[in-house]
Amino acid sequence: MTTLFTNVTAVLMDEAFTTLRYGYVAVDGTNISYVGPNRPQGDFDQTIDCTGKVMMPGFVNCHTHIPMTLMRGYGGGCDLQTWLNDYIFPAEGRWDDRAMAAATGLGLAEMIASGVTCIADMYMRMGVVARQVLDAGISANLCNGAVYFGAPEDFSPDKCGDCENHIRLYEDWHNAGDGQLLVDASIHAEYTSCPPVWEWVAGFAQKHGLGMHVHISETRKEHEECVKKYGLTPIQLLERYGVWDGRAIAAHCVHTTPEDWEIMKRKGVSCVHNPYSNLKLGSGVAPISAMLKAGVNAALGTDGVSSHNSTDLFADMKLAAVLHNGVNQDPMAMTARRALEMATINGAKALGRNTGCIQAGRVADLILVDFDAPNLTPCHDEAENLVFSAHGSNVCMNMARGRIIYQNGAFLTLDLERIKAEVKQYALPLLFK
């Protein structure tokens, strides 16, 4: 399939932060084949006029828990540990594959409609999630967050369910869809496991050349108890066990230190900033401006809908910008450009994906935003409007891997009415008896 976009105004997210005006973008198969001011030669299977719209790379949501969409608003008003132990864990104990599929479909619909084209998801029953993601059309880095509460001396990979889950997920789904799905190794967090688990997961990642996904220093309690127990921060501790020896993302990083940032820069560990979730749960504000100055790659994530209530990455992008400008009392601490980079090209780097930029040879993950909408009129600067004015509801087209999967309110790869019926009639009664 070939596609030609005409009359394109596009925020390219290249190094020069170029805005293309009245240009052309061509797509051949899964990749962008041309970006420029002149119409490329040849015929195209479809032509799309972009008048009144702005194109940008699709969002890369680097930390999600998609099935938790069914827990939207559940157990609100609690601290993280109370929320998890009293509300989330009991509900999670009732999952089955059918409910998981319905929840994943609903979460994917919300993300696709608001411009997400690539995600990093950590959860359970990931084979079910993988199937739904593959059918929906977006790209994903998927992982099972390893959890182990037994005695360290009793740990055996042969008897650990999450070790088995790592192996099965890798064997069944890594590189599925010609690279649409990638499998990452994952430790849920330092406080939910122990050294033998870290060693095994790190070794598994190194053996198979996989990335790593870990919750890090989300709360002060988590961070300080690790220091008290081991004399090291979570970042420092996991470095000793080889966890950061390959491509890795560290979600949250709210209470990390300058010493942590040095390790992250040296090892190439990306921070995934989840500003909305961290504020709602009262966890704090990650020092993103300082981390960026220290040379750490920072991307954006929504976390689960259970703690965010939405997967609209436009909202997180705006919040990240105004939050850090306010905290630092500096209107240049988080510019529109920097916020857009976190949501696109930085996320692509964090996940090892050839996307996040509108450039020939990149994967054709492209969205169109309706700039005729009242909240985007007038437009003096496209980037300013995208970061500080746009909503997910302004997205009028989502192309993932060269395939249009959402257009003008219609889902082209998902049966939303069937999904909603499954959620209402089966999944919700099962989880919330």
C-alpha positions in Angstrom: 0.0 0.0 0.0 1.3 3.4 -0.9 -0.1 6.7 0.4 0.5 10.3 -0.5 -0.3 13.1 1.9 -0.7 16.5 0.2 -0.9 20.0 1.5 1.0 18.9 4.6 1.9 21.0 7.5 4.0 18.8 9.7 6.1 19.1 12.9 8.8 16.7 11.7 10.6 16.2 15.1 14.0 16.1 13.3 17.1 17.5 14.9 16.4 21.0 13.5 12.8 20.9 14.8 11.5 21.6 11.3 7.9 22.5 10.5 7.1 21.5 6.9 4.5 23.7 5.3 2.4 23.0 2.2 4.5 19.9 1.5 4.2 16.2 0.8 4.7 13.0 2.8 4.8 9.7 1.0 4.4 6.2 2.6 5.4 2.9 1.0 4.4 -0.2 2.9 5.4 0.3 6.6 7.9 3.1 6.0 8.0 6.8 5.0 9.5 7.1 1.6 9.5 10.8 1.0 9.2 14.1 3.0 9.6 17.4 1.2 8.2 20.4 -0.6 7.7 18.8 -4.1 5.2 16.2 -5.1 7.1 12.8 -5.5 6.7 11.1 -8.9 4.6 8.1 -9.5 1.1 6.9 -8.7 -0.2 6.2 -5.2 -2.9 3.8 -3.9 -4.5 6.6 -1.9 -4.1 10.4 -1.6 -5.0 12.3 1.5 -5.5 16.1 1.6 -4.2 17.5 4.9 -5.6 21.0 4.5 -6.6 22.3 7.9 -4.7 19.6 9.7 -1.3 19.3 11.3 0.8 16.1 11.0 3.1 14.9 13.7 4.7 11.5 14.6 2.4 9.2 16.5 2.9 9.2 20.2 5.1 6.7 22.0 3.6 5.8 25.3 6.5 4.3 27.2 4.8 3.0 30.3 1.4 1.5 30.3 -0.7 -1.3 31.9 -3.4 -1.5 29.3 -5.8 -4.0 30.9 -6.1 -1.8 34.0 -8.4 0.4 31.9 -11.2 -1.5 33.6 -10.0 0.0 37.0 -10.6 3.6 35.9 -11.3 5.6 39.0 -11.4 2.5 41.2 -10.0 3.0 44.7 -9.3 6.7 44.2 -8.1 8.8 47.1 -5.5 6.4 48.5 -1.8 6.3 48.7 0.0 3.9 46.4 0.4 1.0 48.8 -3.2 1.2 50.2 -4.5 1.5 46.6 -2.6 -1.6 45.5 -3.2 -3.8 48.5 -6.8 -3.0 49.2 -8.2 -2.4 45.7 -6.0 -3.4 42.8 -4.4 -6.7 43.8 -7.8 -8.2 44.9 -9.4 -7.3 41.6 -6.4 -8.5 39.6 -6.7 -11.9 41.3 -10.0 -12.5 39.3 -8.7 -12.0 35.8 -9.2 -14.6 33.1 -8.2 -14.5 29.4 -11.6 -13.4 28.1 -11.8 -10.4 30.5 -8.2 -9.5 29.7 -8.9 -9.5 26.0 -11.9 -7.2 26.4 -10.0 -4.8 28.7 -7.0 -4.6 26.4 -9.3 -3.9 23.4 -10.9 -1.0 25.3 -7.6 0.4 26.4 -6.2 0.2 22.8 -9.2 2.0 21.4 -8.7 4.9 23.8 -5.0 5.2 23.0 -5.5 4.8 19.2 -8.2 7.5 19.1 -5.8 9.9 20.9 -2.8 9.4 18.7 -0.7 6.6 20.2 1.1 4.4 17.7 3.7 2.6 19.9 3.6 1.5 23.6 5.6 -0.3 26.2 3.3 -2.4 28.3 4.0 -4.3 31.5 1.4 -6.6 33.0 0.2 -10.2 33.3 -1.3 -12.7 30.8 0.7 -10.9 28.2 0.0 -13.5 25.5 -3.6 -12.3 25.5 -2.4 -8.7 25.3 0.0 -9.5 22.5 -2.8 -10.9 20.3 -5.0 -7.8 20.8 -2.2 -5.4 20.1 -1.1 -7.3 17.0 -4.6 -7.2 15.6 -5.1 -3.5 16.5 -2.0 -2.5 14.4 0.1 -0.4 16.8 3.7 -1.4 17.8 4.4 -2.6 21.3 7.3 -3.6 23.6 5.6 -6.1 25.9 6.8 -7.6 29.2 5.8 -9.5 32.3 7.0 -7.7 35.4 8.7 -10.3 37.5 7.4 -10.5 41.0 8.8 -12.9 43.7 8.0 -12.6 47.5 9.6 -15.9 48.6 12.8 -16.3 50.5 15.8 -15.5 48.2 17.4 -18.8 49.1 14.3 -20.7 47.9 14.3 -19.1 44.5 14.5 -21.4 41.5 13.7 -20.3 38.0 12.1 -23.7 37.3 9.6 -23.0 40.1 9.0 -19.3 39.5 5.9 -18.5 37.4 7.3 -15.2 36.1 10.5 -16.8 34.8 8.3 -19.2 32.9 6.2 -16.3 31.7 9.3 -14.5 30.4 10.4 -17.6 28.4 6.9 -18.2 27.0 6.3 -14.6 26.0 9.7 -14.4 24.3 9.3 -17.7 22.4 5.7 -16.9 21.3 5.8 -13.2 20.5 9.2 -11.7 20.1 9.4 -10.0 16.6 5.8 -11.0 15.8 4.3 -9.1 13.0 7.7 -8.4 11.4 8.9 -6.5 14.4 5.5 -5.0 15.3 5.9 -6.7 18.7 9.1 -6.8 20.7 9.5 -8.6 24.0 11.4 -6.9 26.8 12.6 -8.5 30.0 11.2 -7.0 33.2 11.6 -6.7 36.9 8.4 -5.3 38.4 10.4 -3.4 41.0 13.2 -3.8 43.5 10.7 -4.0 46.4 8.6 -6.8 44.8 11.5 -9.2 44.2 15.0 -10.0 45.3 18.6 -10.5 44.0 18.3 -14.0 42.6 15.4 -12.8 40.5 17.3 -9.7 39.3 20.2 -11.9 38.3 18.0 -14.3 36.3 16.0 -11.6 34.5 19.2 -9.7 33.7 20.8 -12.9 32.3 17.7 -13.7 30.3 17.8 -10.2 28.7 21.5 -10.5 27.9 21.1 -14.0 26.4 18.4 -12.9 24.0 19.4 -9.3 23.4 16.2 -7.9 25.0 15.5 -4.5 26.6 14.6 -4.1 30.2 11.5 -2.4 31.9 11.5 -1.7 35.7 9.5 0.5 38.1 12.1 2.7 39.9 11.9 5.0 43.0 8.2 5.8 42.4 7.6 6.6 46.1 9.8 8.0 48.8 9.0 5.0 51.0 10.1 2.6 48.3 13.3 4.5 47.7 14.3 5.0 51.3 13.6 1.5 52.4 15.9 0.2 49.6 18.6 2.5 50.9 18.0 1.4 54.4 18.1 -2.3 53.5 20.9 -2.4 51.0 22.8 0.9 51.4 22.1 1.7 47.8 19.3 3.3 45.8 17.3 1.0 43.5 19.2 2.3 40.4 22.5 1.7 42.1 21.5 -1.7 43.5 20.2 -3.1 40.2 23.3 -1.9 38.4 25.3 -4.4 40.6 23.2 -7.2 39.2 23.6 -6.3 35.5 20.0 -5.1 35.1 21.2 -2.0 33.2 23.6 -3.7 30.8 21.4 -3.4 27.8 18.7 -1.0 26.5 16.5 -0.2 29.5 13.7 2.0 30.7 13.1 3.0 34.3 9.6 4.1 35.0 8.8 7.0 37.3 12.2 7.9 38.8 10.5 10.3 41.2 13.0 10.1 44.0 16.2 9.3 42.0 19.5 11.1 42.8 22.3 12.8 40.8 24.3 9.7 41.4 21.5 7.6 39.9 21.4 9.9 36.8 25.1 9.4 36.3 24.5 5.7 36.1 21.5 6.2 33.8 23.5 8.4 31.4 26.5 6.0 31.4 24.4 2.9 30.9 21.9 4.5 28.5 18.9 3.9 30.8 15.9 6.0 29.8 13.6 7.6 32.4 9.9 7.3 31.7 8.1 10.3 33.2 4.5 9.7 34.4 3.5 13.1 35.7 -0.2 12.6 36.0 -0.1 9.3 37.8 2.7 10.5 40.2 0.7 13.6 41.1 -2.6 11.8 41.5 -1.1 9.2 43.8 0.8 11.8 45.7 4.2 10.2 44.9 5.9 13.4 44.0 7.4 15.1 41.0 10.3 13.5 39.1 13.3 15.9 38.6 13.0 15.7 34.8 14.7 19.0 34.1 17.7 18.1 36.1 17.8 14.6 34.6 17.7 16.1 31.1 20.6 18.5 32.0 22.5 15.5 33.3 22.2 13.8 29.9 19.5 11.2 30.7 17.0 10.4 27.9 13.5 11.1 29.2 10.3 9.8 27.6 6.6 10.0 28.6 4.1 7.4 29.8 0.6 7.5 31.1 0.9 4.6 33.5 -2.3 2.6 33.9 -5.7 4.1 33.6 -6.3 2.8 37.2 -4.0 5.6 38.5 -4.3 8.1 35.6 -7.9 7.8 34.5 -6.9 8.4 30.9 -4.4 7.5 28.3 -4.6 10.9 26.5 -0.8 11.6 26.0 -1.7 15.2 25.0 -2.7 15.7 28.6 0.6 14.3 30.0 2.6 16.3 27.5 0.9 19.5 28.6 1.2 18.6 32.3 4.9 17.8 32.0 5.6 21.2 30.4 3.6 23.4 32.8 4.6 21.3 35.9 8.3 21.6 35.4 8.2 25.2 34.3 6.3 25.9 37.6 8.5 23.8 39.8 11.7 25.3 38.4 10.2 28.8 38.2 11.6 28.9 34.6 9.4 29.1 31.5 12.2 27.5 29.5 12.6 24.5 31.7 10.2 22.5 29.5 9.6 24.1 26.2 7.0 22.9 23.7 9.9 21.3 21.7 11.2 19.4 24.7 7.8 18.1 25.6 7.1 16.9 22.1 10.5 15.2 22.0 9.6 13.3 25.2 6.4 12.1 23.6 7.8 11.0 20.3 11.5 10.7 19.4 12.8 10.2 22.9 10.2 7.5 23.5 11.3 5.8 20.2 14.9 5.9 21.4 13.9 4.4 24.8 12.1 1.5 23.1 14.7 0.9 20.4 12.1 1.8 17.7 12.8 3.4 14.3 9.9 5.9 14.7 9.1 9.2 16.5 10.2 11.3 13.5 8.8 12.2 10.1 11.7 11.3 7.9 12.3 9.0 4.9 13.3 5.5 6.1 11.4 5.8 9.4 8.4 3.7 10.3 5.2 5.4 9.1 3.6 6.2 12.5 1.8 9.4 11.7 -1.2 11.2 13.1 -3.3 14.1 11.9 -4.6 16.7 14.3 -7.6 18.8 13.3 -6.4 22.4 13.5 -9.8 23.8 12.4 -11.1 22.9 15.9 -12.0 25.8 18.1 -9.4 25.0 20.7 -6.7 25.1 18.1 -7.8 28.3 16.4 -5.9 30.5 15.8 -2.5 29.0 15.3 0.6 31.2 15.6 2.9 28.2 16.3 2.0 24.6 15.6 4.2 23.2 18.4 2.7 25.5 21.0 -0.8 24.5 20.0 0.0 20.8 20.0 1.5 20.9 23.5 -0.6 23.5 25.3 -4.0 23.5 23.5 -4.6 20.1 21.8 -6.6 17.2 23.2 -6.7 13.6 22.2 -10.1 14.2 20.7 -8.5 16.5 18.1 -6.9 13.5 16.4 -8.7 12.8 13.2 -6.3 10.1 11.7 -3.9 7.5 13.1 -1.6 5.7 10.8 0.5 2.9 12.4 3.2 1.1 10.4 1.8 2.6 7.2 -1.8 1.4 7.8 -4.6 3.8 8.7 -6.2 2.3 11.8 -8.4 5.2 12.9 -10.0 8.0 10.8 -12.6 10.6 11.5 -13.9 8.8 14.6 -14.0 5.3 13.0 -11.9 2.4 14.2 -10.7 0.3 11.3 -9.0 -2.5 13.2 -11.2 -2.8 16.3 -14.9 -3.6 16.8 -15.5 -1.1 19.5 -19.2 -2.0 20.1 -18.3 -5.7 20.5 -15.5 -4.7 22.9 -17.8 -2.5 25.0 -20.4 -5.2 25.2 -17.8 -7.7 26.5 -16.6 -5.2 29.0 -20.1 -4.5 30.3 -21.6 -7.9 30.2 -18.6 -10.1 31.2 -15.4 -8.4 32.3 -16.7 -5.9 34.8 -19.0 -8.4 36.6 -16.1 -10.8 36.9 -13.6 -8.4 38.4 -15.9 -6.4 40.6 -18.3 -8.9 42.1 
